[in-house]
Every structure is written in structure tokens, then in C-alpha cells.
Amino acid sequence: MPELAYVNGRIVPIEDAVVPVEDRGYQFGDAVYEVIASYGGKMFCFEEHFTRLDRSMKELFFPIVHIDQIKRAAIELFTKADIERAAVYIQISRGVSPRNHSFPGDIPVQVVMTVRKIAGKNPPIQELGISAITVEDFRWGRCDIKTVQLLPNVLAKQKALDAGCYDAIFVAKDGIVREGSSSNLFILSEGTLITHPLTPDILPGITRSLVLDICQEKEYPVRERFFDKSKLYDAVEVFLTGTITEVLPVIRIDGRPVGNGKAGPAASALQESLLKRLKS
């Protein structure tokens, strides 16, 4: 089925989609976004993603956006593409106007969406796990807002790839471990799952929330608290969580094995429980 794009009400093949050169998302990173994954032809956590999208716009003082209209457009685009396992990307910028740092006057926001097929990983990295490096967190101070200002994330990811690893883990100057380049982070230490608490320093991940809910349902010990790099290195298990990432074991960090150097049972059990929810 075709990969499609939506640009301000018009649906076209993705390769034909264009945006104006003076779009503020393009020139200033003045835009927010969401990525929704589909399973079995159904978008998962649809409402949760749009709730976060709406919050991001409000945090950046966007003009009033009728979020229900954007939802209907996303459903229309997804239905027309008819891709069973897809990533639905939604981006809303403050609009198009002559380049000026200050907010423009009364102009409409610009809405861009795409639907692309999600390619499977071979071999399956959920089973084998991945390696990662740590990098200094030099992102802006509002990582809880899902903006397109992702250059630090891009540089961190590329640094990991250049080092022969899959991803990078952000660590603050004070040593506190934050999250991955595009995912949240959990560790298993002394029988307890630990993840960074929700602050402006990390993204409030949808999958992170699901994993916490599964932990509560299964009565797995879990705590939201700060931890440093030494705790990360000493963890029995480490894994990332995200919309496309799902639950992804990290088996090596900065050249050091995590635990026994293999994907652990906690990550495997949580991935299995997550998939049951995704496909239910």
C-alpha cells in the first residue's frame, strides 16, 4: 500500500509532499510532533499521543488548534494508506510567515503528517539486545516538550553509530542518567526497576507509562528516582522504551557488559506483556 503524506488538508504520495520555505518549523524548529505506531491496522495509544501533542503546543504558546480536526485528518490519512504496521508522523508548526524571531500575527498553524511502513529488524534486536554509549546531555531545558529541536539527539545517535553502537544514553553534567536519544531508560538494580522521574529533563514517554502500568499490574517492584552512571554500569539489566523501540534490552554500555551481557528476563517479560496490549 502507498506511503502517503498530508499537508494542510491535501493528501499526496509522500515523495510529492512539500512545505513552504518560510515554515517556522523548518527555520526555527518552532514545531511539535508525535509518532504513533500501528499494530494489525490499528493505531495504538491514539488518544494518549494526541493529548501529549496538545500539551506540547500549549507549552509553546501556539494559537488555539482544534485537535479533533487533526485527529480526523490522521485517521483519514492512515485509512487511505492502509498499511498494517505503520509509523504515523504528525508535525504541527506555528505557521508560515516572513522570517522573524518573534511570533507572527494571526496565521494558521501548518499541519504535516506522513504514514510509512515500519520495517522489521533482522536479527530481532529485542531478543539479542543492543550496545550503547553514554554522552553528555547538552539538550535544551524542556525535554518534556516534544519539539522538532532534535539536533543534540541526532548528534548523539550518530556518535553512537560511529562508535559501532546502536544508541546513546544522555548523562547530565552532575552525573544523573537521563534517557536514550529517542527513548526512555530503565535499569534493574537490587531487584527493583528504576527509571528517571518525570521532570523537564526527560520526555514523558507513552511506552514508559505503559511499562510502569504493566509493572503495577504484575506487582513488579519499580521506583521513579534519580541514579548516576555508576548505578547504570552496575545494573543487572538495562532497557530502553519507546513507541517504535518498544522494550529494547541494552547489553553493553561504553564497552562494559550489562549483567551477563545478554538480554535479561525482566526486559523479555515486559516486552511480551507490552506486545499483548499492543495487539489486543
Residue frames relative to the residue before (quaternion, step in Angstrom):
aa qw qx qy qz dx dy dz
M 1.0000 0.0000 0.0000 0.0000 0.00 0.00 0.00
P 0.5914 -0.6334 0.3639 0.3415 3.62 -1.07 0.62
E 0.3695 -0.6499 0.6089 0.2653 3.51 -1.27 0.55
L 0.1086 -0.8438 0.5250 -0.0242 3.55 -0.58 1.23
A 0.2024 -0.7474 0.6174 0.1390 3.52 -1.35 0.35
Y 0.2087 -0.7331 0.6361 0.1201 3.51 -1.29 0.57
V 0.0326 0.7857 -0.6160 0.0456 3.58 -0.80 1.02
N 0.8363 -0.2149 0.1035 0.4937 3.56 -0.38 1.29
G 0.8100 -0.2947 0.1279 0.4906 3.56 0.78 1.05
R 0.6954 0.4398 -0.2705 0.4998 3.58 1.23 -0.27
I 0.1898 -0.7786 0.5915 0.0891 3.58 -0.83 1.02
V 0.0589 0.7963 -0.5926 0.1060 3.54 -0.77 1.13
P 0.6279 -0.4639 0.4179 0.4646 3.60 -1.24 0.13
I 0.6102 -0.6221 0.3422 0.3516 3.55 -0.92 0.89
E 0.6584 0.5221 -0.3174 0.4395 3.58 1.05 -0.70
D 0.6778 0.4807 -0.2891 0.4753 3.62 1.23 -0.32
A 0.5208 0.6596 -0.4101 0.3542 3.61 1.25 -0.14
V 0.0159 0.7818 -0.6222 0.0377 3.59 -0.98 0.90
V 0.1851 -0.7506 0.6198 0.1352 3.55 -1.29 0.47
P 0.6020 -0.5807 0.3978 0.3769 3.62 -1.11 0.57
V 0.5824 -0.6140 0.4112 0.3386 3.57 -1.07 0.74
E 0.7328 0.4056 -0.2414 0.4901 3.60 1.10 -0.57
D 0.2720 0.7290 -0.5554 0.2934 3.55 1.10 0.72
R 0.4624 -0.7187 0.4487 0.2614 3.60 -0.78 1.00
G 0.5640 0.5675 -0.3951 0.4514 3.57 1.19 -0.37
Y 0.6688 0.4962 -0.2823 0.4762 3.56 1.03 -0.84
Q 0.7665 0.4038 -0.2060 0.4550 3.58 0.85 -0.93
F 0.8204 0.2268 -0.0907 0.5170 3.61 1.00 -0.75
G 0.4260 -0.6535 0.5023 0.3731 3.59 1.17 -0.33
D 0.4041 0.7280 -0.4498 0.3230 3.57 1.29 0.45
A 0.5374 0.5851 -0.4043 0.4532 3.54 0.62 1.20
V 0.2492 -0.7389 0.6074 0.1514 3.53 -1.29 0.48
Y 0.0979 -0.8148 0.5702 0.0363 3.56 -1.19 0.41
E 0.1146 -0.7387 0.6549 0.1105 3.50 -1.43 0.17
V 0.1523 -0.7394 0.6433 0.1279 3.54 -1.29 0.44
I 0.0942 -0.7900 0.6057 0.0144 3.56 -0.75 1.11
A 0.2546 -0.7639 0.5743 0.1476 3.58 -0.89 0.93
S 0.2299 -0.7562 0.5925 0.1557 3.55 -1.15 0.62
Y 0.1131 -0.7533 0.6464 0.0436 3.51 -1.23 0.71
G 0.8440 0.0265 -0.0437 0.5339 3.56 -0.76 1.02
G 0.6884 -0.5025 0.2798 0.4420 3.56 1.06 0.73
K 0.6659 0.4554 -0.3087 0.5040 3.59 1.22 0.39
M 0.4031 -0.7054 0.5284 0.2464 3.57 -0.87 0.96
F 0.2819 -0.7951 0.5231 0.1213 3.56 -0.75 1.11
C 0.8352 0.0829 -0.1188 0.5306 3.57 -1.04 0.91
F 0.0822 0.8452 -0.5187 0.0986 3.55 1.05 0.85
E 0.7125 0.4572 -0.2683 0.4598 3.60 0.72 -1.05
E 0.6382 0.5398 -0.3314 0.4376 3.59 0.98 -0.83
H 0.6570 0.5047 -0.3140 0.4637 3.59 0.97 -0.81
F 0.6877 0.4681 -0.2963 0.4693 3.58 0.95 -0.78
T 0.5801 0.5521 -0.3757 0.4663 3.58 1.13 -0.52
R 0.6769 0.4732 -0.2929 0.4817 3.58 0.95 -0.85
L 0.6121 0.5442 -0.3453 0.4582 3.59 1.04 -0.73
D 0.6568 0.5079 -0.3020 0.4685 3.56 0.94 -0.92
R 0.6439 0.5156 -0.3208 0.4655 3.59 0.98 -0.83
S 0.6368 0.5369 -0.3330 0.4419 3.60 0.93 -0.88
M 0.6632 0.4994 -0.3085 0.4643 3.59 0.93 -0.87
K 0.6638 0.5027 -0.3114 0.4580 3.57 0.94 -0.82
E 0.6390 0.5314 -0.3227 0.4529 3.59 1.04 -0.78
L 0.7258 0.3897 -0.2257 0.5200 3.60 1.17 -0.58
F 0.4673 -0.7229 0.4103 0.3010 3.59 1.30 0.34
F 0.1767 0.7769 -0.5725 0.1936 3.56 0.92 0.96
P 0.5697 -0.5425 0.4618 0.4097 3.59 -1.20 0.33
I 0.6704 -0.5002 0.3512 0.4208 3.57 -1.22 0.38
V 0.0918 -0.7807 0.6180 0.0118 3.54 -0.86 1.06
H 0.3607 -0.7179 0.5520 0.2232 3.57 -0.89 0.94
I 0.2680 -0.8298 0.4698 0.1378 3.54 0.10 1.35
D 0.5973 0.5699 -0.3705 0.4257 3.61 1.09 -0.57
Q 0.6177 0.5335 -0.3459 0.4628 3.58 1.10 -0.62
I 0.6452 0.5068 -0.3181 0.4750 3.57 1.02 -0.80
K 0.6128 0.5470 -0.3421 0.4563 3.59 1.02 -0.76
R 0.6765 0.4932 -0.3004 0.4570 3.57 0.85 -0.98
A 0.6444 0.5165 -0.3205 0.4639 3.58 1.02 -0.77
A 0.6398 0.5230 -0.3229 0.4614 3.59 1.01 -0.79
I 0.6510 0.5078 -0.3098 0.4716 3.57 0.99 -0.84
E 0.6427 0.5236 -0.3200 0.4586 3.59 0.97 -0.85
L 0.6694 0.4983 -0.2965 0.4643 3.58 0.89 -0.95
F 0.6679 0.5042 -0.2967 0.4600 3.58 0.89 -0.96
T 0.6527 0.5182 -0.3107 0.4571 3.58 0.97 -0.86
K 0.6738 0.4941 -0.2993 0.4607 3.60 0.94 -0.86
A 0.6495 0.5090 -0.3257 0.4616 3.59 1.01 -0.76
D 0.0920 -0.8511 0.5098 0.0848 3.58 1.10 -0.78
I 0.3524 0.6970 -0.5284 0.3329 3.55 0.85 1.08
E 0.4333 -0.7467 0.4392 0.2486 3.57 -0.53 1.16
R 0.7801 0.1595 -0.0682 0.6011 3.60 0.92 -0.96
A 0.1776 0.8243 -0.4971 0.2046 3.54 0.05 1.35
A 0.2928 -0.6770 0.6347 0.2303 3.50 -1.41 0.30
V 0.1533 -0.7821 0.6011 0.0586 3.56 -0.68 1.14
Y 0.1258 -0.8089 0.5739 0.0214 3.56 -0.45 1.27
I 0.0626 -0.7939 0.6047 -0.0137 3.57 -0.84 1.05
Q 0.0339 0.8011 -0.5949 0.0575 3.59 -0.72 1.07
I 0.0477 -0.7854 0.6171 0.0010 3.56 -0.91 0.96
S 0.1303 -0.7883 0.5986 0.0576 3.56 -0.73 1.08
R 0.6510 -0.5309 0.3761 0.3910 3.55 -1.29 0.33
G 0.6925 -0.4739 0.2648 0.4751 3.57 1.26 -0.16
V 0.5085 -0.6223 0.5112 0.3048 3.52 -1.39 -0.17
S 0.2517 0.7456 -0.5834 0.2011 3.57 -0.76 1.06
P 0.6679 -0.4714 0.3567 0.4523 3.63 -1.19 0.32
R 0.5840 -0.6425 0.3729 0.3271 3.56 -0.91 0.97
N 0.2582 0.7144 -0.6084 0.2297 3.52 -0.75 1.20
H 0.5237 -0.6684 0.4197 0.3206 3.59 -0.83 0.92
S 0.6603 0.5095 -0.3191 0.4502 3.59 0.96 -0.78
F 0.6279 -0.5414 0.3957 0.3949 3.54 -1.22 0.53
P 0.4554 -0.6660 0.5077 0.3021 3.60 -1.03 0.72
G 0.6395 -0.5242 0.3976 0.3978 3.53 -1.32 0.13
D 0.8079 -0.2723 0.2144 0.4766 3.54 -1.14 -0.65
I 0.2681 0.7417 -0.5685 0.2340 3.59 0.10 1.31
P 0.5200 -0.6477 0.4426 0.3380 3.61 -1.08 0.58
V 0.5359 -0.5795 0.4932 0.3658 3.53 -1.21 0.49
Q 0.3566 -0.7051 0.5646 0.2384 3.54 -1.26 0.38
V 0.1477 -0.8042 0.5744 0.0386 3.57 -0.79 1.08
V 0.0126 0.7824 -0.6195 0.0616 3.55 -0.77 1.14
M 0.0298 0.7899 -0.6114 0.0371 3.58 -0.96 0.88
T 0.0714 -0.7716 0.6284 0.0680 3.53 -1.23 0.53
V 0.1654 -0.7368 0.6429 0.1281 3.53 -1.30 0.46
R 0.0386 0.7977 -0.5962 0.0819 3.54 -0.66 1.20
K 0.5355 -0.6053 0.4850 0.3340 3.53 -1.21 0.58
I 0.3228 -0.7104 0.5889 0.2107 3.59 -1.07 0.78
A 0.2954 -0.7683 0.5444 0.1617 3.54 -0.65 1.13
G 0.4625 -0.6750 0.5016 0.2809 3.55 -1.02 0.76
K 0.4300 -0.6882 0.5217 0.2631 3.59 -1.17 0.58
N 0.0130 0.7958 -0.6045 0.0343 3.56 -0.92 0.90
P 0.4352 -0.2961 -0.8178 0.2328 1.56 -1.08 2.28
P 0.6372 -0.5565 0.3598 0.3935 3.60 -1.15 0.48
I 0.3342 -0.7832 0.4885 0.1905 3.58 -0.42 1.21
Q 0.5459 0.6035 -0.4105 0.4115 3.61 1.16 -0.38
E 0.6971 0.4549 -0.2671 0.4855 3.59 1.09 -0.64
L 0.7513 0.4088 -0.2104 0.4735 3.57 0.97 -0.86
G 0.3839 -0.7155 0.4928 0.3127 3.58 1.09 -0.66
I 0.3010 -0.7517 0.5643 0.1607 3.56 -1.29 0.27
S 0.4016 -0.6668 0.5630 0.2776 3.53 -1.35 0.24
A 0.0955 -0.7967 0.5963 0.0241 3.56 -1.19 0.62
I 0.2556 -0.7104 0.6228 0.2053 3.52 -1.37 0.22
T 0.3841 -0.6705 0.5628 0.2936 3.57 -1.26 0.25
V 0.0625 -0.7794 0.6231 0.0181 3.56 -1.13 0.74
E 0.5706 -0.5837 0.4429 0.3709 3.56 -1.18 0.50
D 0.4000 -0.7129 0.5276 0.2310 3.57 -0.95 0.91
F 0.0674 0.8080 -0.5784 0.0895 3.56 -0.40 1.26
R 0.3270 0.7476 -0.5060 0.2797 3.57 1.15 0.65
W 0.6230 -0.5237 0.4010 0.4205 3.58 -1.25 0.20
G 0.6659 -0.5998 0.3154 0.3119 3.54 -1.26 0.47
R 0.7056 0.4102 -0.2754 0.5079 3.62 1.23 0.08
C 0.0264 0.8363 -0.5433 0.0688 3.54 0.61 1.18
D 0.5619 0.6060 -0.3846 0.4113 3.58 1.27 -0.23
I 0.6410 0.4593 -0.3242 0.5225 3.59 1.27 -0.22
K 0.3266 -0.7764 0.5088 0.1777 3.59 -0.68 1.08
T 0.0974 0.8106 -0.5633 0.1274 3.54 0.20 1.33
V 0.5616 -0.5930 0.4543 0.3558 3.56 -1.31 0.19
Q 0.4619 0.6653 -0.4572 0.3674 3.63 1.23 0.20
L 0.1930 0.8462 -0.4567 0.1951 3.53 0.51 1.26
L 0.3034 0.7903 -0.4986 0.1863 3.61 1.17 0.26
P 0.6450 0.4952 -0.3529 0.4628 3.68 0.87 -0.71
N 0.6348 0.5242 -0.3243 0.4659 3.58 1.06 -0.75
V 0.6384 0.5283 -0.3146 0.4631 3.55 1.02 -0.86
L 0.6749 0.4930 -0.2945 0.4634 3.59 0.90 -0.95
A 0.6432 0.5218 -0.3190 0.4608 3.58 1.03 -0.81
K 0.6506 0.5126 -0.3089 0.4675 3.57 0.94 -0.89
Q 0.6798 0.4863 -0.3011 0.4590 3.58 0.88 -0.90
K 0.6082 0.5452 -0.3485 0.4598 3.58 1.06 -0.72
A 0.6376 0.5190 -0.3187 0.4718 3.56 1.04 -0.79
L 0.6680 0.4998 -0.3006 0.4622 3.57 0.88 -0.94
D 0.6494 0.5170 -0.3146 0.4605 3.59 0.99 -0.83
A 0.6801 0.4649 -0.2736 0.4965 3.58 1.20 -0.56
G 0.5514 -0.6312 0.3825 0.3889 3.58 1.29 0.07
C 0.5708 0.5754 -0.3780 0.4474 3.57 1.25 0.43
Y 0.5780 -0.6130 0.4317 0.3221 3.54 -1.33 0.24
D 0.8258 -0.0113 0.0646 0.5601 3.59 0.93 -0.85
A 0.3596 -0.7003 0.5759 0.2203 3.50 -1.42 0.18
I 0.2495 -0.7457 0.6034 0.1330 3.54 -1.19 0.69
F 0.3513 -0.7533 0.5212 0.1936 3.58 -0.70 1.09
V 0.0455 -0.7686 0.6381 -0.0007 3.55 -1.01 0.95
A 0.4269 -0.7213 0.4880 0.2437 3.59 -0.76 1.05
K 0.6776 -0.4979 0.3539 0.4095 3.58 -1.27 0.36
D 0.6887 0.4616 -0.2858 0.4805 3.60 1.11 -0.60
G 0.6348 -0.5822 0.3096 0.4028 3.58 1.29 0.21
I 0.5116 0.6492 -0.4262 0.3677 3.59 1.25 -0.14
V 0.3665 -0.7214 0.5500 0.2070 3.56 -0.90 1.00
R 0.2610 -0.8004 0.5268 0.1170 3.58 -0.80 1.04
E 0.6951 -0.3914 0.3554 0.4872 3.60 0.07 -1.33
G 0.6324 -0.5203 0.4035 0.4082 3.57 -1.31 -0.06
S 0.7131 -0.4571 0.3121 0.4303 3.57 -1.30 0.07
S 0.8033 0.0395 -0.0322 0.5933 3.60 1.17 -0.47
S 0.7111 0.3845 -0.2292 0.5421 3.57 1.13 0.60
N 0.4839 -0.6204 0.5234 0.3271 3.54 -1.31 0.30
L 0.3286 -0.7619 0.5409 0.1378 3.54 -1.29 0.43
F 0.0696 -0.7604 0.6449 0.0314 3.54 -1.12 0.83
I 0.0957 -0.7503 0.6447 0.1110 3.54 -1.27 0.46
L 0.2784 -0.7073 0.6168 0.2042 3.54 -1.30 0.43
S 0.1192 0.7968 -0.5749 0.1427 3.55 -0.54 1.20
E 0.8493 -0.0344 -0.0182 0.5265 3.57 -0.82 1.05
G 0.7396 -0.4590 0.2172 0.4417 3.54 0.93 0.99
T 0.6935 0.4334 -0.2652 0.5108 3.58 1.29 0.07
L 0.3655 -0.6855 0.5831 0.2376 3.55 -1.06 0.81
I 0.0750 -0.7990 0.5966 -0.0055 3.55 -0.90 0.99
T 0.0514 0.7790 -0.6236 0.0417 3.56 -1.04 0.83
H 0.6289 -0.5530 0.3995 0.3731 3.54 -1.19 0.63
P 0.4582 -0.6825 0.4834 0.3010 3.64 -0.87 0.84
L 0.5834 -0.5764 0.4354 0.3712 3.55 -1.24 0.41
T 0.1651 0.7302 -0.6374 0.1824 3.52 -0.62 1.29
P 0.6793 -0.4613 0.3424 0.4567 3.63 -1.18 -0.01
D 0.6007 0.6142 -0.3425 0.3802 3.62 1.26 -0.26
I 0.7720 0.2196 -0.1586 0.5750 3.62 1.22 -0.19
L 0.5415 -0.5996 0.4782 0.3443 3.53 -1.31 0.33
P 0.3906 -0.6885 0.5475 0.2715 3.62 -0.96 0.75
G 0.1692 -0.8562 0.4825 0.0732 3.56 0.29 1.30
I 0.5033 -0.6398 0.4933 0.3066 3.55 -1.06 0.80
T 0.6857 0.4628 -0.2842 0.4846 3.60 0.90 -0.91
R 0.5656 0.5759 -0.3758 0.4552 3.60 1.11 -0.63
S 0.6699 0.5000 -0.2873 0.4676 3.55 0.92 -0.97
L 0.6430 0.5208 -0.3185 0.4624 3.59 1.00 -0.82
V 0.6526 0.5112 -0.3152 0.4621 3.57 0.95 -0.87
L 0.6385 0.5124 -0.3275 0.4717 3.60 0.98 -0.78
D 0.6442 0.5169 -0.3148 0.4678 3.57 1.05 -0.79
I 0.6368 0.5142 -0.3238 0.4746 3.59 1.02 -0.80
C 0.6292 0.5366 -0.3320 0.4538 3.58 1.01 -0.83
Q 0.6531 0.5005 -0.3142 0.4735 3.58 0.97 -0.82
E 0.6554 0.5201 -0.3053 0.4547 3.56 0.97 -0.90
K 0.7415 0.3939 -0.2100 0.5009 3.59 0.97 -0.89
E 0.3879 -0.7407 0.4533 0.3089 3.58 1.35 -0.10
Y 0.2832 0.7256 -0.5605 0.2812 3.55 0.93 0.97
P 0.4667 -0.6594 0.4960 0.3184 3.64 -0.87 0.81
V 0.1179 0.7910 -0.5890 0.1165 3.59 -0.78 1.00
R 0.0538 -0.7927 0.6072 0.0035 3.56 -1.05 0.80
E 0.2642 -0.7133 0.6242 0.1781 3.53 -1.15 0.71
R 0.3444 0.7223 -0.5353 0.2704 3.56 -0.33 1.24
F 0.5978 -0.5744 0.4254 0.3630 3.55 -1.30 0.39
F 0.0380 0.7711 -0.6356 0.0005 3.56 -1.22 0.58
D 0.4085 -0.7373 0.4914 0.2191 3.56 -1.15 0.59
K 0.7498 -0.4198 0.2718 0.4333 3.54 -1.34 0.04
S 0.6167 0.5455 -0.3603 0.4386 3.61 1.02 -0.67
K 0.6327 0.5147 -0.3166 0.4843 3.58 1.10 -0.74
L 0.6162 0.5422 -0.3297 0.4665 3.56 1.09 -0.75
Y 0.6823 0.4919 -0.2869 0.4585 3.59 0.87 -0.97
D 0.7290 0.4452 -0.2365 0.4630 3.59 1.01 -0.80
A 0.4417 0.7244 -0.4459 0.2851 3.61 1.27 -0.14
V 0.5048 -0.6325 0.5025 0.3044 3.55 -1.21 0.62
E 0.7748 0.0009 0.0091 0.6322 3.56 1.13 -0.79
V 0.0724 -0.7469 0.6580 0.0626 3.53 -1.30 0.53
F 0.1206 0.7974 -0.5889 0.0532 3.58 -0.97 0.75
L 0.3878 -0.6901 0.5723 0.2141 3.50 -1.33 0.55
T 0.1237 -0.7779 0.6087 0.0952 3.57 -1.23 0.47
G 0.2283 0.7697 -0.5741 0.1610 3.57 -1.04 0.78
T 0.7218 -0.4587 0.3048 0.4191 3.54 -1.30 0.30
I 0.7549 0.2908 -0.1743 0.5614 3.59 0.87 -0.91
T 0.6188 0.5767 -0.3232 0.4244 3.57 1.11 -0.75
E 0.1541 -0.7778 0.5678 0.2210 3.57 1.05 -0.95
V 0.6662 -0.4010 0.3262 0.5375 3.66 -0.65 -1.04
L 0.0158 -0.8449 0.5299 -0.0723 3.56 -0.32 1.29
P 0.3343 -0.7685 0.5079 0.1992 3.63 -0.43 1.17
V 0.2145 -0.7228 0.6423 0.1377 3.55 -1.16 0.75
I 0.1262 -0.8437 0.5205 0.0351 3.59 -0.48 1.16
R 0.7782 0.1554 -0.1058 0.5992 3.59 1.28 -0.13
I 0.0153 -0.7939 0.6073 -0.0259 3.60 -0.92 0.97
D 0.8384 -0.0495 -0.0208 0.5424 3.57 -0.72 1.11
G 0.7242 -0.4502 0.2294 0.4693 3.54 1.04 0.85
R 0.6252 0.5259 -0.3376 0.4676 3.61 1.26 -0.07
P 0.4471 -0.6754 0.5011 0.3046 3.62 -0.93 0.76
V 0.3315 -0.6942 0.5988 0.2228 3.54 -1.16 0.66
G 0.8209 -0.0030 -0.0410 0.5697 3.58 -0.63 1.11
N 0.7932 -0.2373 0.1980 0.5248 3.56 -0.72 -1.09
G 0.5870 -0.6224 0.3496 0.3818 3.57 1.29 0.28
K 0.6683 0.4386 -0.2980 0.5217 3.55 1.28 0.33
A 0.6325 -0.5058 0.4109 0.4187 3.57 -1.26 0.39
G 0.3238 -0.8061 0.4744 0.1425 3.56 -0.77 1.08
P 0.6756 -0.5320 0.3390 0.3816 3.58 -1.26 0.33
A 0.6123 0.5550 -0.3712 0.4234 3.64 1.02 -0.61
A 0.6638 0.4918 -0.2968 0.4790 3.57 0.91 -0.94
S 0.6491 0.5277 -0.3120 0.4504 3.57 0.97 -0.88
A 0.6738 0.4933 -0.2944 0.4648 3.59 0.92 -0.90
L 0.6689 0.4913 -0.3013 0.4695 3.58 0.97 -0.82
Q 0.6208 0.5267 -0.3394 0.4712 3.59 1.05 -0.71
E 0.6458 0.5167 -0.3165 0.4646 3.57 0.96 -0.85
S 0.6742 0.4796 -0.2957 0.4775 3.60 0.91 -0.89
L 0.6327 0.5255 -0.3377 0.4577 3.59 1.01 -0.77
L 0.6659 0.5105 -0.3126 0.4452 3.60 0.87 -0.90
K 0.6021 0.5538 -0.3555 0.4522 3.58 1.07 -0.67
R 0.6692 0.4813 -0.2955 0.4829 3.56 1.01 -0.81
L 0.6520 0.5371 -0.3165 0.4315 3.55 0.95 -0.91
K 0.7788 0.3628 -0.1671 0.4837 3.55 0.96 -0.86
S 0.4951 0.6693 -0.4312 0.3479 3.59 1.26 0.07
